[in-house]
Amino acid sequence: MIHVLSPNMNFDGLILMIVAIMFGPAILLAIIGAILLKNNKKAAKVFFILAAVYLIISLGVCGALIAGF
C-alpha cells in the first residue's frame, strides 16, 4: 500500500512554488512601477501601492499555509 505522506517525500518544488506565488507578482508590479516612474508618477505610485498590498496579503495567506494554520 502506498502512503500519501511517507517520511521520505520531497516537497521542495511545492515550497518553491508557494514562495514564487508570494513574491513573484509583487516584484513584477514593483518593476513595472519603477519603469513608469520616469514618465507617469501617478501610475507608478499606484503600482507600488498594489505591490505592497499584494505582498502583505500574500505573506499572510501563504505564510499561514506554510506555518500550518
Residue, then its C-alpha position, 0 to 999 in steps of 0.5 A: m500500500i502506498h502512503v500519501l505522506s511517507p517520511n521520505m517525500n520531497f516537497d521542495g518544488l511545492i515550497l518553491m512554488i508557494v514562495a514564487i506565488m508570494f513574491g513573484p507578482a509583487i516584484l513584477l508590479a514593483i518593476i513595472g512601477a519603477i519603469l513608469l516612474k520616469n514618465n507617469k508618477k501617478a501610475a507608478k505610485v499606484f503600482f507600488i501601492l498594489a505591490a505592497v498590498y499584494l505582498i502583505i496579503s500574500l505573506g499572510v495567506c501563504g505564510a499561514l499555509i506554510a506555518g500550518f494554520 
